[in-house]
Amino acid sequence: MVDTVAAEPELARILVDLWAARRQGEATGVDIRAVYREYRAVIAELLADAEGISRAGVGEGHAAVVVGAIEGCVLQWIVDPALPIAEPAAPIVDVCVEGLRRRGAA
């Protein structure tokens, strides 16, 4: 996601416009709720595929946190373009992966 946004910054700005329009009750033709449900489902599936590597109990709530970490960094970059968007990618992966890893798993 971060790589995509870094390559095509307008996608992130469009996403923020969609958030704002939804907040204001405007019709956008995009079901942002469905987009996020699918996004979380993909992340949850990736976490489920990591069974044996991730700690017990990792599931949909954790997927929401991973999505939130990614989206939060993208939002910070939109607000402050001085933040190099590609730089948070490694810390996001580190925090999310290491935070979900089962103790002793390689």
C-alpha positions as a printed Julia matrix, in Angstrom:
106×3 Matrix{Float64}:
   0.0     0.0    0.0
   2.74    2.45   0.94
   4.65    1.61  -2.25
   1.49    2.21  -4.3
   0.85    5.57  -2.68
   4.49    6.61  -3.1
   4.27    5.76  -6.81
   0.85    7.36  -7.32
   0.29   10.06  -4.68
  -3.04   11.14  -6.16
  -4.58    7.83  -5.06
  -4.07    8.81  -1.42
  -5.55   12.24  -1.99
  -8.57   10.68  -3.72
  -9.05    8.39  -0.73
  -9.06   11.37   1.64
 -11.59   13.12  -0.62
 -13.81   10.03  -0.44
 -13.5     9.98   3.38
 -14.45   13.65   3.53
 -17.39   13.2    1.16
 -18.71   10.26   3.17
 -18.38   12.27   6.37
 -20.39   15.09   4.83
 -23.02   12.65   3.55
 -22.3    13.22  -0.12
 -22.95   10.46  -2.64
 -19.64    9.34  -4.13
 -20.62    6.13  -5.88
 -17.97    4.33  -3.82
 -18.93    2.15  -0.88
 -15.95    3.07   1.29
 -17.25    0.8    4.06
 -17.1    -2.17   1.67
 -13.62   -1.14   0.51
 -12.34   -1.18   4.08
 -14.11   -4.44   4.89
 -12.38   -6.06   1.92
  -9.05   -4.46   2.85
  -9.31   -5.8    6.42
 -10.39   -9.22   5.13
  -7.31   -9.45   2.9
  -5.03   -8.53   5.8
  -6.86  -10.98   8.11
  -6.38  -13.72   5.5
  -2.66  -12.96   5.29
  -2.45  -13.14   9.08
  -4.33  -16.46   9.08
  -1.88  -17.8    6.48
   0.91  -16.96   8.93
  -0.41  -19.52  11.41
   2.49  -20.96  13.37
   4.42  -17.74  12.91
   1.89  -15.34  14.41
   0.93  -15.61  18.04
  -2.33  -17.23  19.09
  -5.5   -15.2   18.82
  -4.39  -12.96  15.95
  -7.45  -12.15  13.87
  -9.73   -9.5   12.44
  -9.09   -6.93  15.17
  -5.38   -7.16  14.48
  -6.06   -6.7   10.76
  -7.88   -3.44  11.59
  -4.81   -2.26  13.53
  -2.49   -3.07  10.59
  -4.79   -1.18   8.2
  -4.9     1.71  10.68
  -1.1     1.85  10.86
  -0.81    2.01   7.09
  -3.62    4.51   6.63
  -2.35    6.65   9.51
   1.08    6.98   7.92
  -0.47    7.79   4.54
  -2.65   10.45   6.13
   0.36   11.99   7.9
   2.16   12.15   4.55
  -0.81   13.85   2.88
  -0.91   16.46   5.63
   2.88   16.82   5.76
   4.52   15.98   2.42
   7.92   16.55   4.06
   7.48   13.07   5.6
   9.06   10.75   3.02
   6.22    8.27   2.47
   8.49    5.33   1.63
  10.41    5.62   4.91
   7.54    4.53   7.23
   7.03    1.31   5.23
   9.82   -0.58   7.02
   8.76    0.55  10.52
   5.13   -0.36   9.77
   6.18   -3.85   8.77
   8.53   -4.13  11.73
   5.99   -3.0   14.32
   3.1    -4.97  12.88
   4.98   -8.16  12.07
   7.1    -8.25  15.19
   4.11   -7.29  17.32
   2.13  -10.21  15.94
   4.91  -12.77  15.84
   4.74  -15.73  18.18
   7.56  -15.67  20.72
  10.41  -17.8   19.49
   9.16  -17.92  15.88
  11.76  -17.18  13.25
